[in-house]
């Protein structure tokens, strides 16, 4: 598996298209509860590789809408599963790929995130933080997810943006990074969520770019890959979480892109397609997406460019924001 060289794009496309059809496979079973996110990872990868037409758009849109909860306005991770902001964003992102946001009631989804969901207060809390669902777990991931979803639906004005930004800034640490909550350890995934949310809300002035940039470029390991925290092994998924943040704060030139690209390409299964977390491990849809997304951020030939804040192909984001609003 671990042989350097070119991106095996055709093999990856085949892997993604066939993975969706293997309903009884181990991977399919462990992803049962988050199939909406799996759809987002797989379909975005296809789009980045110029192969979104390999799937039936109408079929995908029908399935996504079958995960919708009209009574609350949110989406579940699969048909019959409870709504959560995470899967609501995945569903919205998939519909963005196919230019089918028209099937949504954007105000209903905005209300799901903000106003009434099952007769409780909205998911934005008093301190500006966000809960993921009616059970109330708070995490800066949910701040990013809510802000990103509402922005894609042109409904960002419906939340208290200043409060949301204030809460994210309260999660900033002395090392320049961000945690899941105030005082939480800096982690590359959380940093992406906070930096992405601050980028979308036009609030990047709250970031110490040199301090955070240094922490992020320190994530590059000897093998060229990136890790999420000090002393951890490199993992392909951090190619996205770290690089996107570095691009947003304009410090991406601080890492060795060539070594990172080699690490990602080394994690490919060149025979059957797919990308793993590190060389010679089993491949999965999640790491295939983040590997290709990382290569996209490094302008790898043949891979479409991505927007680092919205985690969607750049042409999709441009279509959403440059097209006249209804």
N, C-alpha and C positions, 0 to 999 in steps of 0.2 A: 504493500500500500504506500509506504512512505518514500516515494521517489520524487525528486524535484522536477521542475520543468513547467510546462504550460498548464493552464486551467482546463480541466476536462469538462468543458461546458456542456457538450451534448450528453455525456454520461450523467451529469448532475440533473439535467432536464428530465431524462428518462427515469432516474431514481425518484424524483419528486412526483412525476405523473403516475408512476406505478405504485408508489408508497400509499397514495390516497385510495387505491383500489384494493389493497391488502387489508381488509377490515379485521381479519383474525390474527394479524401479526402481533408480536410482542410490542413493537413500537406503537402500533395503532391502539392497543389496549391501554398502555400507560399514558397515552395522550387523550384518552376518551373524555376526560373532564375539561380539557382545554383545546378542543378541536378548532375552535374559532381562531385561537392564536396560532395553531399549527397551520391553518389555512392562510393566515397572513404571512407567516414565514415562508411557506412553500410558494405561494403565488407571487410574493414580492421578488423572490429569487428568480422565478420564471421571467418576470418583467425585466429585472436587471440584465438577464441573459437574452433579452429580445424574444422571448418565447411564451408570452402570456396567452397567445392564440392557441397554445397546445391544450387548453382546457375550454370547456363549454361555459361561456360567461353567464348565460341565462340560468344554467343549472347551479352554478356557484351562488349567484344572487338569490335564487329561490331557497337554497339551503341556509344561507346567512339569515334570511328573513324568517326562516322557521325557528331560529334561536331567539327571536325577538319576543319581548314581553310587553304587549300593548298596554296592559294595565299600569305598568310602571314606567315604560319608555326605555328600559335597559335591555341588554343582550346577555344571554347565558353562554357558557363555554361550549355547549352542545345543546341539541334539542332536548327540552324538558329540564334543563339545569337552571339554577337560580341566577338572576341577573347580577352582574358585577361590573364596575367601571373598566376593569382590565379587558374583559371580552367585548364590552361596548366599544372601546377604542379599536380593538382588532377588527370588529365588524365594520366600523366606519372606514378604517384604512383599506379593507378589502373592497368596499364599495367605491372608494376613491380610485383604486387601481382601474376599475371597470367603468369609471365615469358614471356611476349610477347612484349618486347621493339623492337623486330625485325620488327614489323609492322610500326615503325616510321622512318622518315628521321631525324635522330638526328641533323645533320648539319643544316637542314632547321629550326628546332625549336630553335637551338642555335642562328641562324641568326635572327630569329623573336625577340629574347630577346635582341640581340646585335647590329645587323647591320641595315638592312632596313626593316621597316614595313610600308606599305602603303606610300612609298617614303619619310618617315621622318627619322630623325636620330634614332639610336637604343635606346632601353629603358634605357641603362646605361647613366647617365648624366655626365656632365663635372666634377662635384664634387665627383663622385663615387657612388652617390645614384641611385636608380632605379625608373622608373615610372611603373604603373601597365598596362597601355595600351596607345593608341595613344593620349588620352586626357591629359596625363601628370601628374596625381596625384602622388606625391612622399610620401613614407612611408617606414619605416624600414621593414614592412611586405614584401614589394616587393623586398627588398634586400635579405632577407632570401629565399623567393620563387624562385627568379632567381638563386641564388647560389645553392640551393638544387636541382632544376631542372637540371641545367647544370652539377652538380656533378654526379647525377644519370645517366646522358647520357654520362658521361666521356668527357665532353666538357668544364670543368671549365677553362681550359687554354685560352679559347676564350675571356674572359673578363679581365679587368684590376683589378685583385684581390686586389692588394695593395691599389688602390683607393677606392674600395668597402669597405675594412676593415677600412680605414681611415675615411670614412663617418660614418660607424656604431659607431666607437669609439667617433666621434664628438657628438653622441647622448647620451653619457654616462652622468649621473647626479651625484651630490655630494653624494646622498644616495647609490651609487653603481649600481643603476638600469639604465634602458634605456627607452627612449621615442620614439614616432613615427617620430620625427625629432629633430634637435638640440634645446634644451630648452624645449622639450615636457615632460609632466609628466611621471614619471616611472609607468609602468603598467605591470602586470605579462605576458600578452600576447605578448607585445612588447619585454619584456626581453627574453622570449623564442626565438623570432625571431632573436634577436641580438646575444644571447649566442649560439644558434644553428648555425647561419651563421659563427660565430667566431670559433666554434668547427670544422665545415666542412673545413674551410680554414686554420686550424692549427694556430689560432691566439688567443688562450685563455689567453695568457700572458698579454693581455690588461685588463683583469678583476681583480678587487680586490675581490677575492673569499670570504673572511671573511665578508667584508662589504655587498656585494650582498647576500651572504648566510644568513646573519642576516635579511636583508630586506625581503627575501623570506620566511624564517621560521616564521617571524612575521605575515604572511598571514594566519596562522592557527587560526581558531576561536574556541570559547568555545565548539561548537557542534562537533568539530573535522574536519569540512570541511575547505577548503581554499578559500580566497577571492582574487580578482585581485588588489585591492588597499586598503589602510587604510580606516577604517570606513564603508566598504561595507559588505553585507551579503555573507556568503559562497555560492559557486556555484560549482557543480560537475565538470564543465569543467576545473576549475583551478587545479583539481587533476592532469591534464596533464601539463598545462602551467607552474605551479610552480615546480612540482616534476621533470620534465624532466630537467629543468634548474639546480635544486639542484644536480641531478645526474651528469650532465655534469661538474659541478664545484666541485664535491665530497663533498657536504655538506648535503646530504639527511638524514643523521643520526640526523640532528638537529630538525626534526619534529617527531611527534608521529604518526607513520604509522598505528598502531592499531586503534586509534581513527578515522583516515582518512578513513580507510577501512570500518569501521562501518558506517560512514556518507554516503559513496557511496552505500553500501548495503541497507541502510535505504531509499534510493531514488528509489529503484526498484519497479516496478509494478509486483508483484509476480504472479498475476493471468494472465495478458495478455502480460507480457514481456515489456521491455523497461526501461530506466532510465531517471529520471527527473533532473532538476537543483538543486532542494532541496526537502526534504520529502513532500509527498502528492500533489505535482504539477503534471501537465500533462507531460507525457514522450515524447521524440522526438529522432530522429536518432542521432542528434548532441551530446546530453548529454549521450546517450547510448554508443556511441563510446568513448567519453572522460572518462566516468566512467570505462568502461572495460580497456581502455588504462592506466588509473591511477592504477587500480588493477594490471595490467601487470607490471608496473614499480615497484610495491611493491612485485613482485614475488608471486602473489596470485596463489594457486594451480589450475592447469587445464587451466591456461591462458598462451599463448605463450609469451616469452619475447620480448620487443620492443627496437628498437634503439632510444635513446632519442633525437638524433639530426635530423635523417631523418624521424621520425614519421612513421616508417614501421616496421613490424615484423623483428626481428634480423636475422632470417634465410633468409629472402628476401634480406636484405642489404648485408649479407655475400655472397649470390649467385651473386649479382651484382658486388661486388668489388673483390671477390676471384676468379671469373671465368675469364679466359683469355679474354682480350678485342679482338674484331674482328679486 
